[in-house]
Amino acid sequence: MIRIIYFSVIFLIISLVGCAPRGVRHVVQPGQTLYRISKTYHVPVERLISSNRIKDASKIKVGQALWIPGVSSTRTVSVVPKPAIKKKTSTVTSRKKNRPAKTTPVAASIKRSLPPVSPKKGQLLWPLKGKVVTAFNLKSRTPSKGIDISAKVGSRINSAAAGKVIYSGNGISGYGHVVIIEHDHSLFTVYGYNKKNLVASGAYINSGQQIALVGVPPGHNQGRLHFEVWREKKAINPALYLP
């Protein structure tokens, strides 16, 4: 009888071990973001958030242990490069900086082309809280490729989803200081009229992370954010993706 109980216990332990969830623990290192960890392990950001019960994806901490489901070994996650420190420039260089920025269309900044995915409500977060004062409309005499959201000058602008900054500057005519972020599923978001950009090109961004400050567009006296959504080099109504 004792022998039967012994083998039953051994069998139960083996069964439990065999059914244990597959995955590894990854310890967050300085400069690593949830988006880059997701890309390295090929696990969706949403699954990492649910598996680790993360409330704020933009505030993962150095030394925090994350459970990476569905993988068998840890991997090396590259870190986000620090923005280059601007050096003091001579008078000649300063004059060059004051010249008008070179015109670069938004579509030209979006180079990658991937199979399209149908829009999904709630796929993107609102980049800030405010009233929509200009709606998406491509058929009017003054077409709008996105929406304008009113807000107090200097208010924080957040990334609508995790992704990589492919452009941060003022070289796109009509957008002022603008940030363009590439997301999964061939999706891009554009944030224009900024008072100041807080992220550099090449940086990996978490969903909800602050990327810029609200500015004032030409011809207006109140703060606004111009927000666009692009897919396959075509402007899409942001309402199809926002909650």
Secondary structure by P-SEA (a helix, b strand, c coil): caaaaaaaaaaaaaaaaaacbbbbbbbbcccccaaaaaaaacccaaaaaaaacccccccccccbbbbbccccbbbbbbccccccccccccaaaaaaaacccccccccccccccccccccccccccccccccccccccccccccccbbbbbbccccbbbbccccccccccccccccccbbbbbbccbbbbbbccccccccccccccccccccbbbbbcccccbbbbbbbbbccccccccccccc
